[in-house]
Amino acid sequence: MSDNPRVSMIREKLTSAFSPVTLEIEDDSHRHAGHAGAAGGGGHFNVAITADVFEGKSLIERHRMVYAAMGEAMQTDIHALSIKATAPSEA
């Protein structure tokens, strides 16, 4: 587990919403230092999540579900979120 508070927040929100089989979160913010979004305080993150709820859902439906689960954090803490959302049958 990371001691990065944003990673912990993302983990809590996604775990609560999806009860994932697997969940990996990478803080990629350091690679975007000086970027306008980074200057505004928002971080860049990569998320790989596998959950039963994604079964039968399209890529866009899965992304919308993740963005909805993140809620207001998408406006305050996160500038960019790269998502790889899969169902267990695809993993």
C-alpha positions, 0 to 999 in steps of 0.5 A: 500500500502506498502512503500517497494520500491521493493513491489511498483516496483513489484506492478507497473510492474504487474498492468501495464502488467495485470490490475489485478482483485486482486494483493497481494504481500508479502516481505518474504525476512526477512525469508531468512536472511543469504541465498546466494540470500539475501546476494547478495541483491535479495529479496524473494517475494510471489505474488498472482494475478488474471487477465483475461489474465490468462484465458485458460493459463497453469500454466507454461504459467502464470508463464512465463508471470509474469516473462516476466512482471518483466523483468530485476528486476528478475536479479537485485532486486528479488532472488525468486518469488513465484507465484499464478496466477489465472483467475477470473473464478478460484478465 
